[in-house]
Amino acid sequence: MAPTPNRVGGQAGAARLVGSMNHSGARGAPGGLRLRRSHWIGLGIALLCLAVIAGVLIYLSPVLALLDSRPAVPVRGVPAPAKPPPPLASSQRINVLLLGSDNDQKFQQNALLSQTMIVVSIDPRTHQVTLLSLPRDLWVDIPSHASAKIDLAFAQGGAPLARATVEKAFKIPIHYYAWIGLNGLVRVVDRLGGVDVDILHPVLDDNYPNDFSDSGYGTERVYLAAGPQHLDGRRTLQYVRSRHGDLLSDFGRSIRQQQVLLALEQRMAGMDLVTAIPTLAKDLKGHVKTDLDLVRLTQLALFMRGLHGGDVRQAFVTPYVHDATSADGQQILVANWPAVHAYMRQLFGSDLLP
């Protein structure tokens, strides 16, 4: 009979052990649930962040498609471009070379002349923008090539050679470039609903190139009356591109091009860029190229929105050039370079290259 208490004691001990285990398990379950709950919350936050990032990338994909983020490939004989200041260095001048050219079927896409060359210089210190037009017929030294009209630099070596040529001739550091083709300008203007321009004098051109004909060749008659006008994309292109019948010749065209740039800036100032930029970028795919990165592009867009009429200075080298004929019979413009460089110092101060 002695073993009976032991069995009872053993049963009691077992009961206490089971109770202890159950009690311990009861304490451990909430901790496990809390661990699993925090794990799922963390996973949910991570997935939400990924979804937000993916949404932003999809939203910005049309813009990113326009940006040439590839590092510049050194070109033999072409000096490396001036190194741009960091995007957040708001006290340093930024210079962008704006290029416009034919890109219709008459020309190879890698051999386009630059019909338009404008240096857009943004100076945050003075909150001022300078638009400097460079005549396409200006005779210059092109690095690693024979001397020629400045518009040939882009055809011979693309944006790297165009910017190197401008830096060599004018001592202006070119930090970025932006190129736009014929259709790009038309699409931007039409997407913005047209532009308002005060045409200073009539533009009559009986030999305007018919850029949008099936063959890409032929001419058409263009007439733009003087006075305030609202222009759609095609009429705007005619206004900035016509070379014939302007009383001021190519100088008049430079003035018209800057007029349209200012009209576009004013048009965009009242727009919601958050919704407008991706749509514009879709329109411009294949018609715009730039090596501006997204951070710098955003910074410059915000800066331009804050400009007022008196913050933009228009500049031309035309007073310092004269007509001439090249050795091979081309009609060219020859610069008085000491006078040009003195003018550059007025515009850019100490921000010029040595």
C-alpha positions as CSV (number, residue, x, y, z in Angstrom):
1,M,0.0,0.0,0.0
2,A,3.0,2.3,0.3
3,P,3.2,3.0,-3.4
4,T,-0.2,4.6,-3.5
5,P,0.8,8.0,-2.1
6,N,3.7,8.1,-4.6
7,R,1.3,7.5,-7.4
8,V,-1.0,10.2,-6.1
9,G,2.0,12.5,-5.6
10,G,3.1,11.6,-9.1
11,Q,-0.2,12.4,-10.5
12,A,-0.3,15.6,-8.6
13,G,3.2,16.4,-9.8
14,A,2.2,15.6,-13.3
15,A,-0.9,17.8,-13.0
16,R,1.3,20.6,-11.7
17,L,3.8,20.1,-14.6
18,V,1.0,20.1,-17.1
19,G,-0.5,23.2,-15.5
20,S,2.9,24.8,-15.5
21,M,3.3,24.1,-19.2
22,N,-0.2,25.3,-20.0
23,H,0.5,28.5,-18.0
24,S,3.8,29.0,-19.8
25,G,2.1,28.4,-23.1
26,A,-0.6,30.9,-22.2
27,R,2.1,33.5,-21.6
28,G,3.9,32.7,-24.8
29,A,1.0,32.8,-27.3
30,P,0.4,36.7,-27.2
31,G,4.1,37.3,-27.7
32,G,4.0,35.0,-30.8
33,L,1.0,36.9,-32.1
34,R,2.7,40.2,-31.5
35,L,5.7,39.0,-33.4
36,R,3.7,37.8,-36.3
37,R,1.6,41.0,-36.2
38,S,4.7,43.3,-36.3
39,H,6.1,41.1,-39.0
40,W,3.0,41.6,-41.2
41,I,2.9,45.3,-40.5
42,G,6.5,45.7,-41.5
43,L,6.0,43.7,-44.6
44,G,2.9,45.8,-45.4
45,I,4.9,49.0,-45.1
46,A,7.6,47.7,-47.3
47,L,5.1,46.7,-50.0
48,L,3.4,50.1,-49.7
49,C,6.8,51.8,-50.2
50,L,7.5,49.6,-53.2
51,A,4.1,50.4,-54.7
52,V,4.6,54.1,-54.2
53,I,8.1,54.0,-55.8
54,A,6.7,51.9,-58.7
55,G,3.9,54.4,-59.1
56,V,6.3,57.4,-59.2
57,L,8.6,55.6,-61.7
58,I,5.6,54.8,-63.9
59,Y,4.4,58.4,-63.6
60,L,7.8,59.8,-64.4
61,S,8.7,57.2,-67.0
62,P,7.9,59.6,-69.9
63,V,10.2,62.2,-68.4
64,L,13.0,59.7,-67.7
65,A,12.8,58.5,-71.3
66,L,13.9,61.9,-72.4
67,L,16.8,62.2,-70.1
68,D,20.1,60.8,-71.4
69,S,21.5,59.5,-68.1
70,R,24.4,57.6,-69.8
71,P,27.8,59.0,-68.8
72,A,29.4,61.0,-71.6
73,V,31.7,59.0,-73.8
74,P,35.0,60.8,-74.4
75,V,35.3,61.7,-78.1
76,R,38.8,61.8,-79.5
77,G,39.9,65.4,-80.1
78,V,36.9,66.9,-78.3
79,P,37.6,68.5,-74.9
80,A,35.6,67.2,-72.0
81,P,32.7,69.5,-71.2
82,A,32.8,71.8,-68.2
83,K,31.9,70.1,-65.0
84,P,28.5,71.3,-63.7
85,P,28.1,72.3,-60.0
86,P,26.1,70.0,-57.8
87,P,22.3,70.4,-58.2
88,L,21.9,71.8,-54.7
89,A,24.6,74.4,-55.1
90,S,22.1,77.2,-55.7
91,S,24.6,80.0,-55.8
92,Q,26.4,78.9,-59.0
93,R,25.5,79.7,-62.5
94,I,24.2,76.9,-64.8
95,N,24.5,77.1,-68.6
96,V,22.4,75.0,-70.9
97,L,23.0,74.9,-74.7
98,L,19.6,74.8,-76.4
99,L,19.8,73.3,-79.8
100,G,17.1,73.1,-82.5
101,S,17.3,71.4,-85.8
102,D,15.7,69.8,-88.8
103,N,14.8,66.2,-88.1
104,D,12.6,65.4,-91.1
105,Q,13.2,62.7,-93.7
106,K,15.6,64.9,-95.7
107,F,18.4,64.4,-93.3
108,Q,20.2,61.5,-91.5
109,Q,19.3,61.6,-87.9
110,N,22.9,61.6,-86.8
111,A,23.9,64.4,-89.1
112,L,21.6,67.3,-88.4
113,L,22.6,71.0,-88.6
114,S,21.7,73.1,-85.6
115,Q,19.2,75.6,-86.9
116,T,19.0,77.2,-83.5
117,M,21.7,77.7,-80.9
118,I,20.8,79.6,-77.7
119,V,22.8,79.6,-74.5
120,V,20.3,79.7,-71.6
121,S,22.3,80.9,-68.5
122,I,20.6,80.7,-65.1
123,D,22.2,82.7,-62.3
124,P,20.6,82.0,-58.9
125,R,22.7,84.7,-57.3
126,T,21.0,87.5,-59.2
127,H,17.8,85.5,-59.9
128,Q,18.4,86.3,-63.6
129,V,18.3,84.3,-66.8
130,T,20.3,85.3,-69.9
131,L,19.3,84.1,-73.4
132,L,22.3,84.4,-75.7
133,S,21.6,83.6,-79.4
134,L,24.5,82.4,-81.5
135,P,24.1,82.9,-85.3
136,R,24.1,79.6,-87.2
137,D,26.3,81.1,-90.0
138,L,29.1,82.3,-87.6
139,W,32.5,81.0,-88.8
140,V,34.3,79.3,-86.0
141,D,37.1,76.8,-85.2
142,I,35.5,73.4,-84.6
143,P,37.8,71.2,-82.4
144,S,39.5,68.4,-84.4
145,H,37.7,69.7,-87.6
146,A,38.3,72.4,-90.2
147,S,36.9,75.8,-89.5
148,A,33.2,76.1,-90.6
149,K,29.8,77.5,-89.8
150,I,29.0,76.9,-86.1
151,D,25.8,74.9,-87.1
152,L,28.0,72.2,-88.6
153,A,29.4,71.2,-85.2
154,F,26.3,69.4,-84.2
155,A,26.1,67.6,-87.6
156,Q,29.7,66.4,-87.3
157,G,29.8,65.4,-83.7
158,G,26.5,65.8,-82.0
159,A,26.0,67.6,-78.7
160,P,29.5,66.9,-77.4
161,L,31.1,68.7,-80.4
162,A,28.5,71.5,-80.4
163,R,29.1,72.3,-76.7
164,A,32.9,72.0,-77.1
165,T,32.8,74.4,-80.1
166,V,30.8,77.0,-78.1
167,E,33.1,76.7,-75.1
168,K,36.2,77.2,-77.3
169,A,34.8,80.1,-79.3
170,F,33.0,82.0,-76.5
171,K,34.7,80.7,-73.3
172,I,31.2,79.9,-71.8
173,P,31.2,76.7,-69.8
174,I,28.3,74.6,-71.1
175,H,27.1,72.3,-68.3
176,Y,24.1,70.7,-70.1
177,Y,22.5,70.5,-73.5
178,A,18.9,70.2,-74.7
179,W,18.0,69.4,-78.3
180,I,14.5,69.7,-79.8
181,G,13.4,68.7,-83.3
182,L,10.8,70.3,-85.5
183,N,7.9,68.2,-84.4
184,G,8.9,68.6,-80.8
185,L,8.3,72.3,-80.9
186,V,5.0,71.9,-82.7
187,R,3.8,69.4,-80.2
188,V,4.8,71.4,-77.2
189,V,3.0,74.5,-78.5
190,D,-0.1,72.6,-79.4
191,R,-0.2,70.8,-76.0
192,L,0.0,74.2,-74.3
193,G,-2.9,75.5,-76.4
194,G,-0.8,77.9,-78.5
195,V,1.3,80.9,-77.6
196,D,0.7,84.6,-77.7
197,V,3.3,86.6,-79.7
198,D,3.5,90.3,-80.6
199,I,4.9,90.1,-84.2
200,L,7.0,93.2,-84.5
201,H,6.9,93.4,-88.3
202,P,5.4,91.2,-91.1
203,V,7.2,87.9,-92.0
204,L,6.8,87.0,-95.7
205,D,8.6,84.0,-97.0
206,D,7.8,82.6,-100.5
207,N,10.4,79.9,-100.1
208,Y,9.7,78.4,-96.7
209,P,10.7,74.7,-96.6
210,N,7.6,72.5,-96.5
211,D,8.8,70.4,-93.5
212,F,5.6,68.2,-93.3
213,S,5.2,67.2,-96.9
214,D,5.3,63.5,-97.7
215,S,8.7,63.8,-99.4
216,G,10.1,66.3,-97.0
217,Y,11.0,68.6,-99.9
218,G,9.3,71.5,-101.5
219,T,8.4,75.0,-100.4
220,E,5.3,76.9,-99.3
221,R,4.4,80.5,-98.9
222,V,4.3,81.8,-95.3
223,Y,2.9,85.1,-94.2
224,L,2.6,86.4,-90.7
225,A,1.1,89.8,-90.2
226,A,2.4,92.3,-87.7
227,G,0.7,92.7,-84.4
228,P,-0.4,90.5,-81.5
229,Q,-1.3,86.9,-82.6
230,H,-2.1,83.6,-81.1
231,L,-0.1,80.9,-82.9
232,D,-0.6,77.2,-83.0
233,G,2.3,74.8,-83.2
234,R,2.9,74.8,-87.0
235,R,2.6,78.6,-87.2
236,T,5.0,79.0,-84.3
237,L,7.5,76.8,-86.1
238,Q,7.1,78.9,-89.2
239,Y,7.6,82.1,-87.2
240,V,10.9,80.9,-85.6
241,R,12.3,79.1,-88.6
242,S,11.6,81.4,-91.6
243,R,14.8,83.0,-92.9
244,H,13.5,84.9,-96.0
245,G,11.6,88.1,-96.1
246,D,12.7,89.3,-92.7
247,L,13.9,92.9,-92.7
248,L,16.5,92.0,-90.1
249,S,17.6,88.7,-91.9
250,D,19.1,86.1,-89.5
251,F,19.2,88.6,-86.6
252,G,15.4,88.9,-86.9
253,R,15.1,85.1,-86.6
254,S,17.1,85.1,-83.4
255,I,14.8,87.7,-82.0
256,R,11.8,85.7,-83.0
257,Q,13.2,82.5,-81.4
258,Q,13.7,84.3,-78.1
259,Q,10.3,85.8,-78.3
260,V,8.8,82.3,-78.5
261,L,10.9,81.0,-75.7
262,L,9.6,83.8,-73.4
263,A,6.0,83.1,-74.6
264,L,6.4,79.4,-73.8
265,E,7.8,80.3,-70.3
266,Q,4.8,82.6,-69.6
267,R,2.4,79.9,-70.9
268,M,3.9,77.3,-68.6
269,A,4.0,79.6,-65.6
270,G,0.3,79.2,-64.9
271,M,0.2,75.4,-65.5
272,D,0.1,72.6,-63.0
273,L,3.4,71.0,-63.9
274,V,2.8,67.9,-61.8
275,T,0.1,66.8,-64.2
276,A,1.4,68.6,-67.3
277,I,5.1,67.4,-67.5
278,P,4.4,63.6,-68.0
279,T,1.9,64.4,-70.8
280,L,4.4,66.8,-72.4
281,A,7.1,64.2,-72.1
282,K,5.0,61.6,-73.9
283,D,4.5,64.1,-76.8
284,L,8.2,64.8,-77.0
285,K,9.4,61.2,-77.1
286,G,11.9,61.0,-80.0
287,H,11.8,64.8,-80.5
288,V,13.8,65.9,-77.5
289,K,17.2,64.9,-76.1
290,T,19.0,66.2,-73.0
291,D,21.6,65.2,-70.5
292,L,19.8,67.1,-67.6
293,D,19.1,64.7,-64.8
294,L,15.8,64.6,-63.0
295,V,17.0,66.5,-59.9
296,R,18.4,69.3,-62.0
297,L,15.5,69.4,-64.3
298,T,13.1,69.7,-61.4
299,Q,15.2,72.4,-59.8
300,L,15.4,74.5,-63.0
301,A,11.7,74.1,-63.7
302,L,10.9,75.5,-60.2
303,F,13.4,78.3,-60.7
304,M,11.9,79.3,-64.1
305,R,8.3,79.3,-62.6
306,G,9.4,82.0,-60.2
307,L,10.7,84.4,-62.9
308,H,9.2,87.8,-63.7
309,G,9.6,89.8,-66.9
310,G,12.5,91.8,-65.7
311,D,14.5,88.7,-64.7
312,V,15.2,87.6,-68.3
313,R,17.9,89.4,-70.3
314,Q,18.1,88.9,-74.0
315,A,21.5,89.0,-75.6
316,F,22.8,88.8,-79.2
317,V,26.3,88.8,-80.7
318,T,25.0,90.3,-84.0
319,P,26.5,93.8,-83.4
320,Y,29.9,92.2,-83.3
321,V,29.8,90.2,-86.6
322,H,29.8,91.1,-90.3
323,D,29.0,89.4,-93.5
324,A,31.7,87.7,-95.5
325,T,32.4,84.9,-98.0
326,S,34.4,81.8,-97.1
327,A,37.2,80.5,-99.3
328,D,34.9,77.9,-100.7
329,G,32.2,80.5,-101.6
330,Q,29.8,80.2,-98.6
331,Q,28.0,83.2,-97.2
332,I,29.2,83.4,-93.6
333,L,29.4,85.7,-90.6
334,V,32.8,86.7,-89.2
335,A,33.1,87.9,-85.6
336,N,35.2,90.6,-84.1
337,W,36.4,88.2,-81.4
338,P,38.0,90.7,-79.0
339,A,34.7,92.6,-79.0
340,V,32.7,89.4,-78.6
341,H,34.8,88.3,-75.6
342,A,34.5,91.7,-74.0
343,Y,30.7,91.3,-74.4
344,M,30.9,87.9,-72.9
345,R,32.6,89.3,-69.8
346,Q,29.8,91.9,-69.5
347,L,27.2,89.0,-69.5
348,F,29.0,86.3,-67.5
349,G,31.6,88.2,-65.4
350,S,34.1,85.8,-63.9
351,D,32.1,82.7,-64.8
352,L,33.9,82.3,-68.1
353,L,36.5,79.6,-68.9
354,P,40.2,80.7,-68.9
